[in-house]
Amino acid sequence: MLNLKPRLSALISKLCAVIIAWLGFGCSNGSDEPDVIFCMYGSPNGSFEVKGQVTTEDGIPVEDAEIRVTTERFNSDFHSFAKTVTGTGGQFQADGRDYAEYKLKVVCIPGNPALEADSAVVDVKYARDKNDFWYVGHTKATVDFKLKRKQGGE
């Protein structure tokens, strides 16, 4: 009978090494002292503020529309960095901190079923405002939506 323990142990060790490398673990000399080496784990992240207004094509503010901020790669139903709802004047502001994405997708889902949902992709630049290795900074964007009525809608 074969002894599988050494093979299994070697396989698990290799898989762990790959997973740790894939997750972003590394060692670096990030200080002014040449003999200081520190290990780190993380992913680049940043904070954002997305604000704007939602109106109909006629300029009427849309209340209770759900705003989701995500990335182009994800469906906003699956993963959103931030969610908020528009107020009485159709205004919204969504704040969040997550993976540093240089294109944010902002999705607007109206509470009124007679209006069509809409989305916009916004290019953003982060301005570093903290001395944190993985933190790339803060960004702001303004996105305004003019929602259309659905065909055959009220």
Secondary structure, 3 states (H helix, E strand, C coil): CCCCHHHHHHHHHHHHHHHHHHHCEEEECCCCCCCCCEEEECCCEEEEEEEEEEEECCCCECCCCEEEEEECCCCCCCCCCEEEECCCCCEEEEEEEEECCCEEEEEEECCCCCECCEEEEEECCCECCCCCCCEEEEEEEECCEEECECCCCC
